[in-house]
Amino acid sequence: MNRVLQRIGHWLAGYLNQPARGPYPHPPGDIAALRKLLQPGDVLLVESDRRTSSAIKYS
């Protein structure tokens, strides 16, 4: 059973690390405004062209 789970995990990681389809129309945010708002300990999530980004965005 452990070997099956390892294979599934390996396949899923490979799938999620591939580029996603579609255009990405969102321009980068205003860096100066972010510097004013962010505080130590804040978590900043960024969007990328990978499927992992979509999975995080919609979960």
C-alpha beads as a LAMMPS data file, in Angstrom:
LAMMPS data file: protein, C-alpha beads

59 atoms
58 bonds

1 atom types
1 bond types

-500.0 500.0 xlo xhi
-500.0 500.0 ylo yhi
-500.0 500.0 zlo zhi

Masses

1 110.0

Atoms # bond

1 1 1 0.000 0.000 0.000
2 1 1 2.828 2.428 0.836
3 1 1 4.340 1.951 -2.612
4 1 1 1.000 2.750 -4.274
5 1 1 0.650 5.956 -2.259
6 1 1 4.210 6.965 -3.160
7 1 1 3.483 6.495 -6.859
8 1 1 0.264 8.485 -6.631
9 1 1 2.040 11.272 -4.729
10 1 1 4.879 11.343 -7.245
11 1 1 2.436 11.504 -10.173
12 1 1 0.360 14.230 -8.494
13 1 1 3.433 16.359 -7.726
14 1 1 4.584 16.046 -11.335
15 1 1 1.136 16.970 -12.648
16 1 1 0.774 20.015 -10.390
17 1 1 4.241 21.291 -11.295
18 1 1 3.390 21.547 -15.007
19 1 1 2.360 24.860 -16.574
20 1 1 -1.374 25.509 -16.573
21 1 1 -3.290 26.501 -19.685
22 1 1 -4.633 29.924 -20.465
23 1 1 -3.554 33.535 -20.456
24 1 1 -2.541 35.256 -17.248
25 1 1 -3.907 38.795 -17.575
26 1 1 -3.136 39.907 -14.018
27 1 1 -0.264 42.378 -13.983
28 1 1 2.088 42.475 -10.996
29 1 1 0.824 44.423 -8.000
30 1 1 2.052 47.831 -6.949
31 1 1 5.283 47.008 -5.089
32 1 1 5.434 50.401 -3.341
33 1 1 1.916 49.939 -1.948
34 1 1 2.759 46.388 -0.811
35 1 1 5.817 47.635 1.075
36 1 1 3.643 50.073 3.017
37 1 1 1.000 47.468 3.891
38 1 1 3.005 44.319 4.635
39 1 1 4.157 43.648 8.170
40 1 1 6.631 41.084 9.540
41 1 1 4.965 37.694 9.635
42 1 1 2.498 38.402 6.801
43 1 1 2.140 35.668 4.209
44 1 1 2.117 36.771 0.582
45 1 1 0.655 34.340 -1.944
46 1 1 1.693 34.832 -5.542
47 1 1 0.138 33.592 -8.750
48 1 1 2.207 31.702 -11.278
49 1 1 1.687 29.718 -14.446
50 1 1 1.823 26.377 -12.570
51 1 1 -1.180 24.219 -11.715
52 1 1 -0.209 24.377 -8.054
53 1 1 -1.050 28.083 -8.083
54 1 1 -4.588 27.319 -9.289
55 1 1 -5.015 24.598 -6.695
56 1 1 -4.082 27.020 -3.897
57 1 1 -6.237 29.804 -5.315
58 1 1 -9.422 27.697 -5.434
59 1 1 -8.982 25.704 -2.224

Bonds

1 1 1 2
2 1 2 3
3 1 3 4
4 1 4 5
5 1 5 6
6 1 6 7
7 1 7 8
8 1 8 9
9 1 9 10
10 1 10 11
11 1 11 12
12 1 12 13
13 1 13 14
14 1 14 15
15 1 15 16
16 1 16 17
17 1 17 18
18 1 18 19
19 1 19 20
20 1 20 21
21 1 21 22
22 1 22 23
23 1 23 24
24 1 24 25
25 1 25 26
26 1 26 27
27 1 27 28
28 1 28 29
29 1 29 30
30 1 30 31
31 1 31 32
32 1 32 33
33 1 33 34
34 1 34 35
35 1 35 36
36 1 36 37
37 1 37 38
38 1 38 39
39 1 39 40
40 1 40 41
41 1 41 42
42 1 42 43
43 1 43 44
44 1 44 45
45 1 45 46
46 1 46 47
47 1 47 48
48 1 48 49
49 1 49 50
50 1 50 51
51 1 51 52
52 1 52 53
53 1 53 54
54 1 54 55
55 1 55 56
56 1 56 57
57 1 57 58
58 1 58 59
